Amino acid sequence: MTTPDPAATGRAASPAYTAQPRSPRIPLICPRCGHEQQVVPGGPERAVRVVHVGTGREACEPEDLAKAPDDGS
């Protein structure tokens, strides 16, 4: 069996990834201080981390915790 010529069909020879339109991003919100967070991908020797967008740190800023509403729990 022969492989069809990609030029004849007008398609790429090896489409490993086809870009799809992305849906709107839902922001991650810190449950402790209410600020936006982002996921930082890990690697072979690092775990995935969730950090605050403004500071790049995992921990909340102390002044933000003082202003956070008490949820009563």
All heavy atoms as TSV, in Angstrom:
chain	resi	resn	atom	element	x	y	z
A	1	MET	N	N	0.852	-1.181	0.000
A	1	MET	CA	C	0.000	0.000	0.000
A	1	MET	C	C	0.887	1.230	0.000
A	1	MET	O	O	1.857	1.309	0.739
A	1	MET	CB	C	-0.894	-0.024	1.231
A	1	MET	CG	C	-1.827	1.116	1.306
A	1	MET	SD	S	-2.951	0.794	2.677
A	1	MET	CE	C	-3.867	2.253	2.619
A	2	THR	N	N	0.542	2.210	-0.772
A	2	THR	CA	C	1.348	3.429	-0.857
A	2	THR	C	C	0.658	4.562	-0.121
A	2	THR	O	O	-0.564	4.606	0.006
A	2	THR	CB	C	1.579	3.836	-2.321
A	2	THR	OG1	O	0.315	4.086	-2.919
A	2	THR	CG2	C	2.323	2.755	-3.075
A	3	THR	N	N	1.477	5.478	0.328
A	3	THR	CA	C	0.957	6.655	1.020
A	3	THR	C	C	0.558	7.700	-0.015
A	3	THR	O	O	1.318	7.952	-0.943
A	3	THR	CB	C	2.040	7.242	1.951
A	3	THR	OG1	O	2.486	6.208	2.815
A	3	THR	CG2	C	1.501	8.389	2.760
A	4	PRO	N	N	-0.622	8.302	0.106
A	4	PRO	CA	C	-1.034	9.307	-0.879
A	4	PRO	C	C	-0.118	10.521	-0.826
A	4	PRO	O	O	0.394	10.893	0.225
A	4	PRO	CB	C	-2.454	9.668	-0.481
A	4	PRO	CG	C	-2.627	9.168	0.888
A	4	PRO	CD	C	-1.618	8.087	1.112
A	5	ASP	N	N	0.077	11.148	-1.967
A	5	ASP	CA	C	0.915	12.335	-2.063
A	5	ASP	C	C	0.179	13.513	-1.424
A	5	ASP	O	O	-0.933	13.851	-1.849
A	5	ASP	CB	C	1.210	12.612	-3.538
A	5	ASP	CG	C	2.089	13.840	-3.723
A	5	ASP	OD1	O	2.746	14.250	-2.737
A	5	ASP	OD2	O	2.119	14.372	-4.841
A	6	PRO	N	N	0.774	14.155	-0.386
A	6	PRO	CA	C	0.077	15.268	0.268
A	6	PRO	C	C	-0.147	16.453	-0.658
A	6	PRO	O	O	-1.119	17.183	-0.511
A	6	PRO	CB	C	0.980	15.652	1.437
A	6	PRO	CG	C	2.252	14.935	1.235
A	6	PRO	CD	C	2.032	13.862	0.238
A	7	ALA	N	N	0.738	16.654	-1.631
A	7	ALA	CA	C	0.563	17.772	-2.555
A	7	ALA	C	C	-0.686	17.577	-3.416
A	7	ALA	O	O	-1.354	18.524	-3.787
A	7	ALA	CB	C	1.796	17.919	-3.434
A	8	ALA	N	N	-0.995	16.326	-3.735
A	8	ALA	CA	C	-2.162	16.042	-4.563
A	8	ALA	C	C	-3.459	16.342	-3.825
A	8	ALA	O	O	-4.449	16.740	-4.426
A	8	ALA	CB	C	-2.131	14.591	-5.013
A	9	THR	N	N	-3.478	16.144	-2.516
A	9	THR	CA	C	-4.694	16.392	-1.738
A	9	THR	C	C	-4.760	17.820	-1.214
A	9	THR	O	O	-5.787	18.255	-0.720
A	9	THR	CB	C	-4.773	15.432	-0.545
A	9	THR	OG1	O	-3.644	15.659	0.304
A	9	THR	CG2	C	-4.831	13.987	-0.988
A	10	GLY	N	N	-3.614	18.557	-1.263
A	10	GLY	CA	C	-3.599	19.922	-0.770
A	10	GLY	C	C	-3.436	20.018	0.733
A	10	GLY	O	O	-3.593	21.073	1.317
A	11	ARG	N	N	-3.127	18.911	1.388
A	11	ARG	CA	C	-2.972	18.898	2.847
A	11	ARG	C	C	-1.510	18.738	3.199
A	11	ARG	O	O	-0.705	18.270	2.399
A	11	ARG	CB	C	-3.783	17.766	3.455
A	11	ARG	CG	C	-5.262	17.988	3.252
A	11	ARG	CD	C	-6.163	16.999	3.892
A	11	ARG	NE	N	-5.553	15.866	4.534
A	11	ARG	CZ	C	-6.205	14.786	4.873
A	11	ARG	NH1	N	-7.468	14.683	4.604
A	11	ARG	NH2	N	-5.617	13.794	5.472
A	12	ALA	N	N	-1.163	19.090	4.402
A	12	ALA	CA	C	0.215	18.947	4.874
A	12	ALA	C	C	0.551	17.465	4.999
A	12	ALA	O	O	-0.313	16.630	5.225
A	12	ALA	CB	C	0.388	19.635	6.218
A	13	ALA	N	N	1.825	17.147	4.855
A	13	ALA	CA	C	2.255	15.753	4.896
A	13	ALA	C	C	2.035	15.128	6.256
A	13	ALA	O	O	1.672	13.975	6.373
A	13	ALA	CB	C	3.720	15.664	4.500
A	14	SER	N	N	2.262	15.877	7.315
A	14	SER	CA	C	2.168	15.307	8.653
A	14	SER	C	C	1.580	16.320	9.627
A	14	SER	O	O	2.301	16.968	10.366
A	14	SER	CB	C	3.563	14.879	9.109
A	14	SER	OG	O	3.589	14.654	10.475
A	15	PRO	N	N	0.268	16.501	9.624
A	15	PRO	CA	C	-0.314	17.502	10.538
A	15	PRO	C	C	-0.344	16.977	11.972
A	15	PRO	O	O	-1.280	16.323	12.387
A	15	PRO	CB	C	-1.717	17.728	9.987
A	15	PRO	CG	C	-2.058	16.434	9.324
A	15	PRO	CD	C	-0.749	15.878	8.810
A	16	ALA	N	N	0.717	17.248	12.719
A	16	ALA	CA	C	0.798	16.759	14.091
A	16	ALA	C	C	-0.171	17.506	15.001
A	16	ALA	O	O	-0.680	16.959	15.963
A	16	ALA	CB	C	2.220	16.906	14.608
A	17	TYR	N	N	-0.415	18.772	14.693
A	17	TYR	CA	C	-1.287	19.567	15.544
A	17	TYR	C	C	-2.081	20.518	14.671
A	17	TYR	O	O	-1.515	21.231	13.852
A	17	TYR	CB	C	-0.470	20.361	16.560
A	17	TYR	CG	C	-1.308	21.284	17.402
A	17	TYR	CD1	C	-2.069	20.791	18.441
A	17	TYR	CD2	C	-1.360	22.641	17.144
A	17	TYR	CE1	C	-2.856	21.620	19.212
A	17	TYR	CE2	C	-2.138	23.485	17.908
A	17	TYR	CZ	C	-2.884	22.965	18.935
A	17	TYR	OH	O	-3.648	23.795	19.686
A	18	THR	N	N	-3.376	20.525	14.825
A	18	THR	CA	C	-4.227	21.449	14.103
A	18	THR	C	C	-4.746	22.480	15.094
A	18	THR	O	O	-5.365	22.127	16.088
A	18	THR	CB	C	-5.417	20.712	13.461
A	18	THR	OG1	O	-4.906	19.677	12.624
A	18	THR	CG2	C	-6.257	21.659	12.650
A	19	ALA	N	N	-4.448	23.736	14.845
A	19	ALA	CA	C	-4.860	24.804	15.754
A	19	ALA	C	C	-6.378	24.905	15.771
A	19	ALA	O	O	-7.019	24.918	14.731
A	19	ALA	CB	C	-4.248	26.124	15.342
A	20	GLN	N	N	-6.931	24.964	16.949
A	20	GLN	CA	C	-8.360	25.124	17.141
A	20	GLN	C	C	-8.611	26.483	17.779
A	20	GLN	O	O	-7.806	26.958	18.558
A	20	GLN	CB	C	-8.907	24.034	18.075
A	20	GLN	CG	C	-8.703	22.626	17.563
A	20	GLN	CD	C	-9.554	22.345	16.359
A	20	GLN	OE1	O	-10.668	22.828	16.247
A	20	GLN	NE2	N	-9.027	21.566	15.437
A	21	PRO	N	N	-9.719	27.122	17.465
A	21	PRO	CA	C	-10.028	28.380	18.144
A	21	PRO	C	C	-10.207	28.130	19.638
A	21	PRO	O	O	-10.813	27.146	20.044
A	21	PRO	CB	C	-11.329	28.849	17.508
A	21	PRO	CG	C	-11.815	27.740	16.654
A	21	PRO	CD	C	-10.717	26.738	16.508
A	22	ARG	N	N	-9.618	28.994	20.441
A	22	ARG	CA	C	-9.685	28.818	21.895
A	22	ARG	C	C	-10.911	29.512	22.459
A	22	ARG	O	O	-11.310	30.568	21.994
A	22	ARG	CB	C	-8.433	29.395	22.543
A	22	ARG	CG	C	-7.179	28.675	22.062
A	22	ARG	CD	C	-6.006	29.164	22.779
A	22	ARG	NE	N	-5.951	28.411	24.025
A	22	ARG	CZ	C	-5.014	28.548	24.924
A	22	ARG	NH1	N	-4.054	29.398	24.751
A	22	ARG	NH2	N	-5.029	27.833	26.028
A	23	SER	N	N	-11.494	28.904	23.464
A	23	SER	CA	C	-12.617	29.517	24.145
A	23	SER	C	C	-12.085	30.570	25.109
A	23	SER	O	O	-10.909	30.559	25.463
A	23	SER	CB	C	-13.416	28.456	24.891
A	23	SER	OG	O	-12.607	27.818	25.840
A	24	PRO	N	N	-12.922	31.477	25.569
A	24	PRO	CA	C	-12.458	32.495	26.507
A	24	PRO	C	C	-11.869	31.848	27.767
A	24	PRO	O	O	-12.372	30.838	28.256
A	24	PRO	CB	C	-13.713	33.284	26.854
A	24	PRO	CG	C	-14.670	32.987	25.769
A	24	PRO	CD	C	-14.315	31.637	25.228
A	25	ARG	N	N	-10.795	32.427	28.254
A	25	ARG	CA	C	-10.098	31.893	29.422
A	25	ARG	C	C	-10.863	32.259	30.691
A	25	ARG	O	O	-11.270	33.398	30.882
A	25	ARG	CB	C	-8.692	32.482	29.472
A	25	ARG	CG	C	-7.822	31.905	30.525
A	25	ARG	CD	C	-6.427	32.463	30.412
A	25	ARG	NE	N	-6.373	33.870	30.730
A	25	ARG	CZ	C	-6.010	34.342	31.910
A	25	ARG	NH1	N	-5.654	33.536	32.869
A	25	ARG	NH2	N	-6.000	35.638	32.130
A	26	ILE	N	N	-11.054	31.302	31.566
A	26	ILE	CA	C	-11.689	31.537	32.856
A	26	ILE	C	C	-10.571	31.790	33.862
A	26	ILE	O	O	-9.704	30.942	34.036
A	26	ILE	CB	C	-12.547	30.330	33.289
A	26	ILE	CG1	C	-13.647	30.100	32.263
A	26	ILE	CG2	C	-13.111	30.540	34.688
A	26	ILE	CD1	C	-14.436	28.839	32.488
A	27	PRO	N	N	-10.552	32.948	34.508
A	27	PRO	CA	C	-9.435	33.254	35.413
A	27	PRO	C	C	-9.484	32.401	36.681
A	27	PRO	O	O	-10.550	32.023	37.160
A	27	PRO	CB	C	-9.640	34.730	35.745
A	27	PRO	CG	C	-11.084	34.974	35.525
A	27	PRO	CD	C	-11.514	34.041	34.426
A	28	LEU	N	N	-8.311	32.097	37.190
A	28	LEU	CA	C	-8.194	31.432	38.489
A	28	LEU	C	C	-8.163	32.523	39.543
A	28	LEU	O	O	-7.387	33.472	39.437
A	28	LEU	CB	C	-6.895	30.626	38.570
A	28	LEU	CG	C	-6.766	29.446	37.622
A	28	LEU	CD1	C	-5.354	28.879	37.701
A	28	LEU	CD2	C	-7.769	28.392	38.002
A	29	ILE	N	N	-8.992	32.391	40.550
A	29	ILE	CA	C	-9.060	33.384	41.623
A	29	ILE	C	C	-8.616	32.722	42.921
A	29	ILE	O	O	-9.095	31.641	43.272
A	29	ILE	CB	C	-10.494	33.941	41.784
A	29	ILE	CG1	C	-10.986	34.536	40.462
A	29	ILE	CG2	C	-10.556	34.953	42.919
A	29	ILE	CD1	C	-10.197	35.722	39.964
A	30	CYS	N	N	-7.712	33.378	43.636
A	30	CYS	CA	C	-7.213	32.852	44.906
A	30	CYS	C	C	-8.352	32.829	45.925
A	30	CYS	O	O	-9.020	33.846	46.140
A	30	CYS	CB	C	-6.066	33.717	45.410
A	30	CYS	SG	S	-5.423	33.180	47.009
A	31	PRO	N	N	-8.597	31.694	46.564
A	31	PRO	CA	C	-9.687	31.630	47.548
A	31	PRO	C	C	-9.371	32.390	48.831
A	31	PRO	O	O	-10.278	32.723	49.585
A	31	PRO	CB	C	-9.842	30.135	47.818
A	31	PRO	CG	C	-8.519	29.546	47.473
A	31	PRO	CD	C	-7.957	30.403	46.377
A	32	ARG	N	N	-8.104	32.690	49.093
A	32	ARG	CA	C	-7.736	33.386	50.328
A	32	ARG	C	C	-7.770	34.901	50.191
A	32	ARG	O	O	-8.241	35.593	51.079
A	32	ARG	CB	C	-6.356	32.932	50.788
A	32	ARG	CG	C	-6.341	31.481	51.232
A	32	ARG	CD	C	-4.972	31.074	51.736
A	32	ARG	NE	N	-3.980	31.117	50.666
A	32	ARG	CZ	C	-3.626	30.079	49.925
A	32	ARG	NH1	N	-4.176	28.914	50.134
A	32	ARG	NH2	N	-2.733	30.208	48.978
A	33	CYS	N	N	-7.243	35.453	49.061
A	33	CYS	CA	C	-7.148	36.910	48.952
A	33	CYS	C	C	-7.994	37.481	47.817
A	33	CYS	O	O	-8.210	38.685	47.764
A	33	CYS	CB	C	-5.690	37.343	48.787
A	33	CYS	SG	S	-4.951	36.881	47.214
A	34	GLY	N	N	-8.466	36.631	46.882
A	34	GLY	CA	C	-9.331	37.101	45.813
A	34	GLY	C	C	-8.616	37.634	44.585
A	34	GLY	O	O	-9.259	38.096	43.651
A	35	HIS	N	N	-7.288	37.579	44.532
A	35	HIS	CA	C	-6.555	38.055	43.366
A	35	HIS	C	C	-6.414	36.950	42.322
A	35	HIS	O	O	-6.497	35.763	42.632
A	35	HIS	CB	C	-5.166	38.567	43.774
A	35	HIS	CG	C	-5.215	39.883	44.456
A	35	HIS	ND1	N	-4.707	40.082	45.710
A	35	HIS	CD2	C	-5.727	41.074	44.065
A	35	HIS	CE1	C	-4.898	41.334	46.072
A	35	HIS	NE2	N	-5.520	41.955	45.088
A	36	GLU	N	N	-6.162	37.382	41.076
A	36	GLU	CA	C	-6.039	36.426	39.975
A	36	GLU	C	C	-4.738	35.636	40.085
A	36	GLU	O	O	-3.705	36.157	40.506
A	36	GLU	CB	C	-6.070	37.168	38.641
A	36	GLU	CG	C	-6.101	36.243	37.451
A	36	GLU	CD	C	-6.263	36.970	36.126
A	36	GLU	OE1	O	-6.425	38.193	36.121
A	36	GLU	OE2	O	-6.219	36.277	35.110
A	37	GLN	N	N	-4.809	34.362	39.700
A	37	GLN	CA	C	-3.652	33.477	39.711
A	37	GLN	C	C	-3.451	32.891	38.326
A	37	GLN	O	O	-4.326	32.974	37.468
A	37	GLN	CB	C	-3.849	32.335	40.711
A	37	GLN	CG	C	-3.942	32.794	42.144
A	37	GLN	CD	C	-4.140	31.631	43.079
A	37	GLN	OE1	O	-4.999	30.795	42.858
A	37	GLN	NE2	N	-3.342	31.572	44.118
A	38	GLN	N	N	-2.279	32.295	38.098
A	38	GLN	CA	C	-1.993	31.616	36.841
A	38	GLN	C	C	-1.238	30.331	37.114
A	38	GLN	O	O	-0.590	30.197	38.146
A	38	GLN	CB	C	-1.180	32.506	35.906
A	38	GLN	CG	C	0.220	32.797	36.395
A	38	GLN	CD	C	0.948	33.757	35.474
A	38	GLN	OE1	O	0.378	34.297	34.546
A	38	GLN	NE2	N	2.215	33.975	35.745
A	39	VAL	N	N	-1.337	29.396	36.179
A	39	VAL	CA	C	-0.640	28.119	36.304
A	39	VAL	C	C	0.709	28.254	35.611
A	39	VAL	O	O	0.798	28.708	34.480
A	39	VAL	CB	C	-1.462	26.986	35.655
A	39	VAL	CG1	C	-0.696	25.682	35.685
A	39	VAL	CG2	C	-2.794	26.842	36.353
A	40	VAL	N	N	1.778	27.865	36.325
A	40	VAL	CA	C	3.128	27.853	35.767
A	40	VAL	C	C	3.482	26.403	35.508
A	40	VAL	O	O	3.534	25.601	36.443
A	40	VAL	CB	C	4.140	28.501	36.743
A	40	VAL	CG1	C	5.547	28.418	36.190
A	40	VAL	CG2	C	3.753	29.936	37.037
A	41	PRO	N	N	3.695	26.039	34.228
A	41	PRO	CA	C	3.977	24.641	33.925
A	41	PRO	C	C	5.266	24.158	34.565
A	41	PRO	O	O	6.217	24.919	34.713
A	41	PRO	CB	C	4.085	24.595	32.406
A	41	PRO	CG	C	3.884	25.963	31.911
A	41	PRO	CD	C	3.699	26.878	33.066
A	42	GLY	N	N	5.280	22.921	34.944
A	42	GLY	CA	C	6.464	22.310	35.515
A	42	GLY	C	C	7.292	21.641	34.435
A	42	GLY	O	O	7.015	21.752	33.251
A	43	GLY	N	N	8.285	20.944	34.862
A	43	GLY	CA	C	9.132	20.211	33.939
A	43	GLY	C	C	9.370	18.828	34.488
A	43	GLY	O	O	8.671	18.383	35.408
A	44	PRO	N	N	10.367	18.149	33.979
A	44	PRO	CA	C	10.637	16.795	34.461
A	44	PRO	C	C	10.990	16.757	35.948
A	44	PRO	O	O	10.715	15.779	36.620
A	44	PRO	CB	C	11.815	16.328	33.619
A	44	PRO	CG	C	12.006	17.326	32.555
A	44	PRO	CD	C	11.225	18.543	32.897
A	45	GLU	N	N	11.583	17.828	36.452
A	45	GLU	CA	C	11.993	17.838	37.857
A	45	GLU	C	C	11.266	18.892	38.685
A	45	GLU	O	O	11.618	19.148	39.829
A	45	GLU	CB	C	13.504	18.072	37.936
A	45	GLU	CG	C	14.256	16.892	37.345
A	45	GLU	CD	C	15.594	17.296	36.767
A	45	GLU	OE1	O	16.077	18.386	37.101
A	45	GLU	OE2	O	16.125	16.507	35.984
A	46	ARG	N	N	10.238	19.528	38.094
A	46	ARG	CA	C	9.482	20.557	38.811
A	46	ARG	C	C	8.002	20.260	38.720
A	46	ARG	O	O	7.513	19.831	37.685
A	46	ARG	CB	C	9.720	21.942	38.191
A	46	ARG	CG	C	11.061	22.505	38.461
A	46	ARG	CD	C	11.169	23.951	38.013
A	46	ARG	NE	N	9.970	24.469	37.355
A	46	ARG	CZ	C	9.977	25.481	36.528
A	46	ARG	NH1	N	11.086	26.068	36.225
A	46	ARG	NH2	N	8.860	25.906	35.987
A	47	ALA	N	N	7.309	20.518	39.798
A	47	ALA	CA	C	5.857	20.338	39.803
A	47	ALA	C	C	5.190	21.577	39.195
A	47	ALA	O	O	5.776	22.650	39.138
A	47	ALA	CB	C	5.372	20.147	41.232
A	48	VAL	N	N	3.961	21.419	38.740
A	48	VAL	CA	C	3.178	22.550	38.274
A	48	VAL	C	C	2.864	23.424	39.484
A	48	VAL	O	O	2.560	22.922	40.568
A	48	VAL	CB	C	1.877	22.051	37.607
A	48	VAL	CG1	C	0.960	23.201	37.266
A	48	VAL	CG2	C	2.194	21.241	36.378
A	49	ARG	N	N	2.957	24.748	39.305
A	49	ARG	CA	C	2.670	25.664	40.411
A	49	ARG	C	C	1.556	26.617	40.017
A	49	ARG	O	O	1.388	26.932	38.853
A	49	ARG	CB	C	3.904	26.494	40.765
A	49	ARG	CG	C	5.056	25.692	41.240
A	49	ARG	CD	C	6.256	26.549	41.604
A	49	ARG	NE	N	6.303	27.801	40.862
A	49	ARG	CZ	C	6.914	28.897	41.283
A	49	ARG	NH1	N	7.541	28.916	42.419
A	49	ARG	NH2	N	6.908	29.987	40.557
A	50	VAL	N	N	0.820	27.084	41.015
A	50	VAL	CA	C	-0.182	28.125	40.821
A	50	VAL	C	C	0.320	29.339	41.577
A	50	VAL	O	O	0.527	29.286	42.792
A	50	VAL	CB	C	-1.572	27.680	41.333
A	50	VAL	CG1	C	-2.578	28.807	41.180
A	50	VAL	CG2	C	-2.035	26.442	40.591
A	51	VAL	N	N	0.551	30.443	40.837
A	51	VAL	CA	C	1.125	31.645	41.439
A	51	VAL	C	C	0.206	32.832	41.208
A	51	VAL	O	O	-0.623	32.829	40.292
A	51	VAL	CB	C	2.532	31.946	40.858
A	51	VAL	CG1	C	3.499	30.813	41.149
A	51	VAL	CG2	C	2.470	32.220	39.374
A	52	HIS	N	N	0.375	33.871	42.028
A	52	HIS	CA	C	-0.375	35.106	41.855
A	52	HIS	C	C	0.184	35.856	40.653
A	52	HIS	O	O	1.402	35.935	40.473
A	52	HIS	CB	C	-0.278	35.976	43.111
A	52	HIS	CG	C	-1.087	35.442	44.240
A	52	HIS	ND1	N	-0.641	34.415	45.063
A	52	HIS	CD2	C	-2.322	35.769	44.677
A	52	HIS	CE1	C	-1.571	34.153	45.969
A	52	HIS	NE2	N	-2.600	34.957	45.747
A	53	VAL	N	N	-0.695	36.427	39.816
A	53	VAL	CA	C	-0.280	37.120	38.601
A	53	VAL	C	C	0.583	38.334	38.935
A	53	VAL	O	O	1.611	38.559	38.320
A	53	VAL	CB	C	-1.510	37.531	37.760
A	53	VAL	CG1	C	-1.112	38.419	36.603
A	53	VAL	CG2	C	-2.228	36.298	37.251
A	54	GLY	N	N	0.205	39.115	39.923
A	54	GLY	CA	C	0.921	40.349	40.235
A	54	GLY	C	C	2.299	40.144	40.827
A	54	GLY	O	O	3.215	40.925	40.563
A	55	THR	N	N	2.483	39.086	41.606
A	55	THR	CA	C	3.747	38.898	42.313
A	55	THR	C	C	4.570	37.733	41.792
A	55	THR	O	O	5.777	37.698	42.002
A	55	THR	CB	C	3.504	38.657	43.807
A	55	THR	OG1	O	2.756	37.455	43.968
A	55	THR	CG2	C	2.758	39.818	44.444
A	56	GLY	N	N	3.937	36.752	41.154
A	56	GLY	CA	C	4.646	35.564	40.704
A	56	GLY	C	C	4.957	34.597	41.834
A	56	GLY	O	O	5.694	33.643	41.661
A	57	ARG	N	N	4.380	34.836	43.006
A	57	ARG	CA	C	4.616	33.973	44.162
A	57	ARG	C	C	3.380	33.149	44.476
A	57	ARG	O	O	2.263	33.542	44.168
A	57	ARG	CB	C	4.956	34.837	45.387
A	57	ARG	CG	C	6.257	35.579	45.211
A	57	ARG	CD	C	6.593	36.475	46.371
A	57	ARG	NE	N	5.863	36.138	47.590
A	57	ARG	CZ	C	5.916	36.840	48.695
A	57	ARG	NH1	N	6.638	37.924	48.757
A	57	ARG	NH2	N	5.239	36.471	49.749
A	58	GLU	N	N	3.606	32.006	45.125
A	58	GLU	CA	C	2.475	31.161	45.527
A	58	GLU	C	C	1.736	31.761	46.723
A	58	GLU	O	O	0.520	31.656	46.822
A	58	GLU	CB	C	2.974	29.761	45.876
A	58	GLU	CG	C	3.482	28.993	44.673
A	58	GLU	CD	C	3.905	27.586	45.035
A	58	GLU	OE1	O	3.237	26.951	45.859
A	58	GLU	OE2	O	4.906	27.124	44.473
A	59	ALA	N	N	2.470	32.373	47.630
A	59	ALA	CA	C	1.879	32.898	48.868
A	59	ALA	C	C	1.144	34.215	48.618
A	59	ALA	O	O	1.525	35.002	47.748
A	59	ALA	CB	C	2.977	33.117	49.899
A	60	CYS	N	N	0.093	34.440	49.397
A	60	CYS	CA	C	-0.630	35.707	49.346
A	60	CYS	C	C	0.187	36.771	50.073
A	60	CYS	O	O	0.965	36.467	50.973
A	60	CYS	CB	C	-1.985	35.582	50.046
A	60	CYS	SG	S	-3.077	34.361	49.323
A	61	GLU	N	N	-0.015	38.003	49.675
A	61	GLU	CA	C	0.629	39.118	50.376
A	61	GLU	C	C	-0.118	39.341	51.696
A	61	GLU	O	O	-1.343	39.281	51.738
A	61	GLU	CB	C	0.573	40.380	49.522
A	61	GLU	CG	C	1.390	40.287	48.254
A	61	GLU	CD	C	2.876	40.183	48.524
A	61	GLU	OE1	O	3.389	40.935	49.371
A	61	GLU	OE2	O	3.517	39.325	47.895
A	62	PRO	N	N	0.599	39.613	52.789
A	62	PRO	CA	C	-0.055	39.791	54.099
A	62	PRO	C	C	-1.122	40.883	54.109
A	62	PRO	O	O	-2.179	40.713	54.718
A	62	PRO	CB	C	1.101	40.152	55.037
A	62	PRO	CG	C	2.310	39.607	54.369
A	62	PRO	CD	C	2.049	39.678	52.892
A	63	GLU	N	N	-0.882	42.010	53.406
A	63	GLU	CA	C	-1.889	43.082	53.407
A	63	GLU	C	C	-3.143	42.678	52.642
A	63	GLU	O	O	-4.235	43.148	52.947
A	63	GLU	CB	C	-1.317	44.394	52.844
A	63	GLU	CG	C	-0.808	44.311	51.432
A	63	GLU	CD	C	0.651	43.898	51.322
A	63	GLU	OE1	O	1.290	43.574	52.320
A	63	GLU	OE2	O	1.132	43.873	50.191
A	64	ASP	N	N	-3.013	41.779	51.661
A	64	ASP	CA	C	-4.190	41.284	50.942
A	64	ASP	C	C	-5.030	40.368	51.826
A	64	ASP	O	O	-6.249	40.367	51.753
A	64	ASP	CB	C	-3.779	40.536	49.680
A	64	ASP	CG	C	-3.129	41.450	48.654
A	64	ASP	OD1	O	-3.393	42.668	48.700
A	64	ASP	OD2	O	-2.348	40.949	47.841
A	65	LEU	N	N	-4.372	39.581	52.664
A	65	LEU	CA	C	-5.101	38.704	53.579
A	65	LEU	C	C	-5.856	39.510	54.622
A	65	LEU	O	O	-6.938	39.123	55.052
A	65	LEU	CB	C	-4.139	37.726	54.259
A	65	LEU	CG	C	-3.543	36.666	53.339
A	65	LEU	CD1	C	-2.490	35.863	54.084
A	65	LEU	CD2	C	-4.618	35.759	52.796
A	66	ALA	N	N	-5.298	40.642	55.034
A	66	ALA	CA	C	-5.973	41.485	56.029
A	66	ALA	C	C	-7.256	42.079	55.460
A	66	ALA	O	O	-8.219	42.303	56.191
A	66	ALA	CB	C	-5.037	42.596	56.487
A	67	LYS	N	N	-7.314	42.321	54.124
A	67	LYS	CA	C	-8.485	42.895	53.497
A	67	LYS	C	C	-9.492	41.853	53.009
A	67	LYS	O	O	-10.587	42.203	52.614
A	67	LYS	CB	C	-8.060	43.755	52.292
A	67	LYS	CG	C	-7.277	44.981	52.681
A	67	LYS	CD	C	-7.003	45.841	51.480
A	67	LYS	CE	C	-5.788	45.327	50.753
A	67	LYS	NZ	N	-5.374	46.139	49.626
A	68	ALA	N	N	-9.110	40.595	53.017
A	68	ALA	CA	C	-9.989	39.535	52.494
A	68	ALA	C	C	-11.202	39.367	53.412
A	68	ALA	O	O	-11.085	39.424	54.633
A	68	ALA	CB	C	-9.223	38.219	52.407
A	69	PRO	N	N	-12.366	39.145	52.829
A	69	PRO	CA	C	-13.566	38.938	53.648
A	69	PRO	C	C	-13.508	37.607	54.394
A	69	PRO	O	O	-12.960	36.627	53.898
A	69	PRO	CB	C	-14.716	38.952	52.642
A	69	PRO	CG	C	-14.086	38.574	51.349
A	69	PRO	CD	C	-12.672	39.068	51.398
A	70	ASP	N	N	-14.058	37.580	55.568
A	70	ASP	CA	C	-14.123	36.348	56.367
A	70	ASP	C	C	-15.331	35.555	55.911
A	70	ASP	O	O	-16.443	36.072	55.884
A	70	ASP	CB	C	-14.229	36.708	57.849
A	70	ASP	CG	C	-14.179	35.486	58.734
A	70	ASP	OD1	O	-13.784	34.408	58.243
A	70	ASP	OD2	O	-14.539	35.607	59.916
A	71	ASP	N	N	-15.124	34.295	55.529
A	71	ASP	CA	C	-16.238	33.494	55.034
A	71	ASP	C	C	-17.001	32.778	56.144
A	71	ASP	O	O	-17.942	32.052	55.889
A	71	ASP	CB	C	-15.770	32.494	53.975
A	71	ASP	CG	C	-14.809	31.460	54.532
A	71	ASP	OD1	O	-14.442	31.553	55.715
A	71	ASP	OD2	O	-14.414	30.560	53.775
A	72	GLY	N	N	-16.548	32.957	57.382
A	72	GLY	CA	C	-17.281	32.386	58.508
A	72	GLY	C	C	-16.970	30.940	58.810
A	72	GLY	O	O	-17.589	30.341	59.680
A	73	SER	N	N	-16.015	30.338	58.106
A	73	SER	CA	C	-15.718	28.931	58.380
A	73	SER	C	C	-14.544	28.780	59.297
A	73	SER	O	O	-13.827	29.638	59.629
A	73	SER	CB	C	-15.430	28.189	57.082
A	73	SER	OG	O	-14.419	28.806	56.339
